[in-house]
Amino acid sequence: MSDRPTAPDPARLKEWEQRTEVPLFASALVFLTGYAVRVLVGAQPWRDIALALVAATWLLFVVDYGVRLRLSGLGIRFVHRHWLDTAVLLLPLLRPLRMVKVYTAVQQRRAGPGLSLYARVMTYASLSAALLGFSSALAVYHQEQGAPGSTIRTFGDSLWWACATLTTVGYGDAVPVTPVGRVIAAFMMACGLALLGAVTGSFSSWLVEVFEREDEKRPPGSA
């Protein structure tokens, strides 16, 4: 990877992103399915098929990253300037965080009106929370199953833990004990606070806007 920037081509870069964002999101779902099979299914040949799916979809992510790096003209600066894309390449289970770009790509292909700002924020946060919660539950279960002293013994336990962590409840009946599991838990706590704050903030703003419109409709002097 050269650190010398090439001539940028913003038009082609934008076109590439618009054309590939939705297929890449579908590929991310295939990646997640393959990873789930690897974690939850112990029988062959399903594990080998799942591994092939995971490898093939990750290769698509690498190709996409390389093309966008080339078209951006930033050279090595693309890596830290687009840190989220870099993180998603290294950890494809984080791809739900790109839901905003997926929505934008879909909306640009439609002729009809889009969702309101509040609806977009709440939809993005809800979908991101669901996909991140499922991904994290898989990753934690992969690390915790069979670990000495683990309270997460089944995938159901891991899903319960993910729900409690994302909603910032934290009952404490199921907690990770492995170092990797605890790193994932810390990340989930941060994401839970951010996503929950986005949803509650947008919902509160929407309610205020509705009440303000109702007040404007009342005749002057009415109680």
C-alpha positions as CSV (number, residue, x, y, z in Angstrom):
1,M,0.0,0.0,0.0
2,S,1.6,3.2,-1.1
3,D,1.6,6.3,1.1
4,R,1.8,8.6,-2.0
5,P,-1.7,9.9,-2.8
6,T,-3.1,9.3,-6.3
7,A,-5.3,11.6,-8.3
8,P,-8.7,11.7,-6.5
9,D,-11.8,10.8,-8.5
10,P,-14.7,11.8,-6.2
11,A,-17.4,11.2,-8.8
12,R,-16.4,7.6,-9.4
13,L,-15.9,7.1,-5.7
14,K,-19.4,8.3,-4.9
15,E,-20.8,6.1,-7.7
16,W,-18.9,3.1,-6.4
17,E,-20.2,3.6,-2.9
18,Q,-23.8,4.0,-4.0
19,R,-23.6,0.9,-6.2
20,T,-21.9,-1.3,-3.6
21,E,-23.2,-0.3,-0.2
22,V,-26.4,-2.4,-0.3
23,P,-24.7,-5.5,-1.8
24,L,-21.9,-5.2,0.8
25,F,-24.5,-5.0,3.5
26,A,-26.1,-8.2,2.2
27,S,-22.6,-9.7,2.2
28,A,-22.2,-8.7,5.8
29,L,-25.4,-10.6,6.6
30,V,-24.0,-13.6,4.8
31,F,-20.8,-13.2,6.8
32,L,-22.8,-13.0,10.0
33,T,-24.7,-16.2,9.0
34,G,-21.5,-18.0,8.3
35,Y,-20.0,-16.9,11.6
36,A,-23.1,-18.0,13.4
37,V,-23.0,-21.5,11.9
38,R,-19.3,-21.7,12.8
39,V,-20.1,-20.9,16.4
40,L,-23.4,-22.7,16.9
41,V,-23.1,-25.8,14.6
42,G,-20.5,-28.4,15.4
43,A,-21.3,-30.9,12.6
44,Q,-19.4,-31.2,9.4
45,P,-19.6,-30.2,6.5
46,W,-21.5,-27.2,7.7
47,R,-18.5,-25.7,9.5
48,D,-16.4,-25.9,6.4
49,I,-19.1,-24.4,4.3
50,A,-19.5,-21.6,6.8
51,L,-15.8,-21.0,6.9
52,A,-15.8,-20.6,3.1
53,L,-18.7,-18.1,3.3
54,V,-16.8,-16.1,5.9
55,A,-13.6,-16.0,3.9
56,A,-15.4,-15.2,0.6
57,T,-17.4,-12.3,2.0
58,W,-14.3,-10.9,3.9
59,L,-12.5,-10.9,0.6
60,L,-15.2,-8.8,-0.9
61,F,-14.8,-6.3,1.9
62,V,-11.0,-6.2,1.2
63,V,-11.6,-5.5,-2.5
64,D,-14.1,-2.8,-1.7
65,Y,-11.7,-1.2,0.8
66,G,-8.9,-1.3,-1.8
67,V,-11.0,0.3,-4.6
68,R,-12.3,3.1,-2.3
69,L,-8.8,3.7,-1.1
70,R,-7.6,4.0,-4.7
71,L,-10.4,6.3,-5.8
72,S,-10.1,8.6,-2.8
73,G,-6.6,9.7,-3.8
74,L,-5.6,9.9,-0.1
75,G,-3.1,7.1,-0.1
76,I,-2.3,5.8,3.4
77,R,-4.2,8.7,5.0
78,F,-7.4,6.9,4.0
79,V,-6.7,4.4,6.8
80,H,-7.1,6.8,9.7
81,R,-9.3,9.4,8.0
82,H,-11.9,6.6,7.4
83,W,-11.3,4.9,10.6
84,L,-14.7,3.3,10.8
85,D,-14.2,1.7,7.4
86,T,-10.9,0.4,8.6
87,A,-12.4,-1.0,11.8
88,V,-15.2,-2.7,9.8
89,L,-12.6,-4.3,7.5
90,L,-10.7,-5.7,10.5
91,L,-13.9,-6.7,12.4
92,P,-16.7,-7.2,9.9
93,L,-19.2,-7.9,12.8
94,L,-19.1,-4.1,13.2
95,R,-20.6,-3.5,9.8
96,P,-24.1,-2.6,11.3
97,L,-22.5,0.7,12.3
98,R,-22.6,1.6,8.6
99,M,-26.4,1.5,8.5
100,V,-26.5,5.2,7.8
101,K,-24.7,4.8,4.5
102,V,-26.9,1.8,3.7
103,Y,-30.0,3.9,4.2
104,T,-28.6,6.8,2.1
105,A,-27.7,4.4,-0.8
106,V,-31.2,2.9,-0.7
107,Q,-32.9,6.3,-0.6
108,Q,-30.9,7.7,-3.5
109,R,-32.3,4.8,-5.6
110,R,-35.9,5.6,-4.7
111,A,-38.1,8.4,-6.1
112,G,-40.4,8.7,-3.1
113,P,-39.9,10.8,0.0
114,G,-37.6,9.5,2.8
115,L,-38.2,9.1,6.5
116,S,-38.1,12.1,8.8
117,L,-34.9,12.9,10.7
118,Y,-36.3,11.5,13.9
119,A,-37.5,8.3,12.2
120,R,-34.1,7.8,10.5
121,V,-32.3,8.1,13.8
122,M,-34.6,5.7,15.6
123,T,-34.6,3.2,12.8
124,Y,-30.8,3.3,12.5
125,A,-30.2,3.0,16.2
126,S,-32.7,0.1,16.5
127,L,-31.4,-1.9,13.6
128,S,-27.8,-1.2,14.7
129,A,-28.6,-2.3,18.2
130,A,-30.3,-5.5,17.1
131,L,-27.5,-6.5,14.7
132,L,-24.7,-5.5,17.1
133,G,-26.4,-7.3,19.9
134,F,-26.7,-10.5,17.9
135,S,-23.1,-10.3,16.7
136,S,-21.7,-9.6,20.1
137,A,-23.7,-12.5,21.6
138,L,-22.1,-14.8,19.0
139,A,-18.6,-13.5,19.7
140,V,-19.0,-13.7,23.5
141,Y,-20.5,-17.2,23.4
142,H,-17.6,-18.2,21.1
143,Q,-15.2,-17.1,23.8
144,E,-17.1,-18.0,27.0
145,Q,-18.4,-21.5,26.2
146,G,-16.3,-24.0,28.2
147,A,-14.3,-21.3,30.0
148,P,-13.6,-22.0,33.7
149,G,-16.1,-20.2,35.9
150,S,-18.2,-19.0,33.0
151,T,-21.8,-18.1,33.6
152,I,-22.5,-18.0,29.9
153,R,-22.9,-21.6,29.0
154,T,-25.5,-21.5,26.2
155,F,-26.2,-19.2,23.3
156,G,-29.5,-18.2,25.1
157,D,-27.4,-17.1,28.1
158,S,-25.3,-15.0,25.7
159,L,-28.4,-13.4,24.1
160,W,-29.7,-12.5,27.5
161,W,-26.4,-11.0,28.5
162,A,-26.4,-8.9,25.2
163,C,-29.9,-7.6,25.8
164,A,-29.1,-6.7,29.4
165,T,-25.8,-5.0,28.4
166,L,-27.2,-3.0,25.4
167,T,-30.1,-1.7,27.4
168,T,-27.6,-0.7,30.2
169,V,-29.5,-2.8,32.7
170,G,-26.7,-5.2,33.7
171,Y,-28.4,-7.7,36.0
172,G,-25.1,-9.5,36.6
173,D,-26.4,-13.0,36.4
174,A,-24.4,-13.7,33.2
175,V,-21.0,-12.0,32.8
176,P,-18.0,-12.7,30.7
177,V,-14.9,-14.0,32.4
178,T,-12.4,-14.2,29.5
179,P,-10.3,-11.2,28.5
180,V,-11.8,-11.0,25.0
181,G,-15.3,-11.4,26.3
182,R,-14.8,-8.5,28.7
183,V,-13.4,-6.3,25.9
184,I,-16.5,-7.0,23.9
185,A,-18.6,-6.3,26.9
186,A,-17.0,-2.9,27.4
187,F,-17.6,-2.1,23.7
188,M,-21.2,-3.1,24.1
189,M,-21.7,-0.9,27.1
190,A,-20.4,2.1,25.1
191,C,-22.6,1.3,22.1
192,G,-25.6,0.7,24.4
193,L,-25.3,4.2,25.9
194,A,-24.9,5.8,22.5
195,L,-27.7,4.0,20.8
196,L,-30.1,4.3,23.7
197,G,-29.3,8.0,24.0
198,A,-29.9,8.5,20.2
199,V,-33.3,6.8,20.4
200,T,-34.6,8.5,23.5
201,G,-33.3,11.9,22.4
202,S,-34.9,11.6,19.0
203,F,-38.2,10.4,20.5
204,S,-38.2,13.3,23.1
205,S,-37.5,15.8,20.3
206,W,-40.3,14.4,18.2
207,L,-42.8,14.7,21.1
208,V,-41.7,18.3,21.8
209,E,-42.2,19.1,18.1
210,V,-45.7,17.5,18.1
211,F,-46.8,19.4,21.2
212,E,-45.5,22.6,19.7
213,R,-47.5,22.1,16.5
214,E,-50.6,21.4,18.6
215,D,-50.1,24.6,20.6
216,E,-49.7,26.6,17.4
217,K,-53.1,25.2,16.2
218,R,-54.9,26.5,19.2
219,P,-56.6,29.9,18.9
220,P,-55.0,32.7,20.9
221,G,-56.1,33.0,24.5
222,S,-57.4,29.4,24.7
223,A,-56.5,27.4,27.8
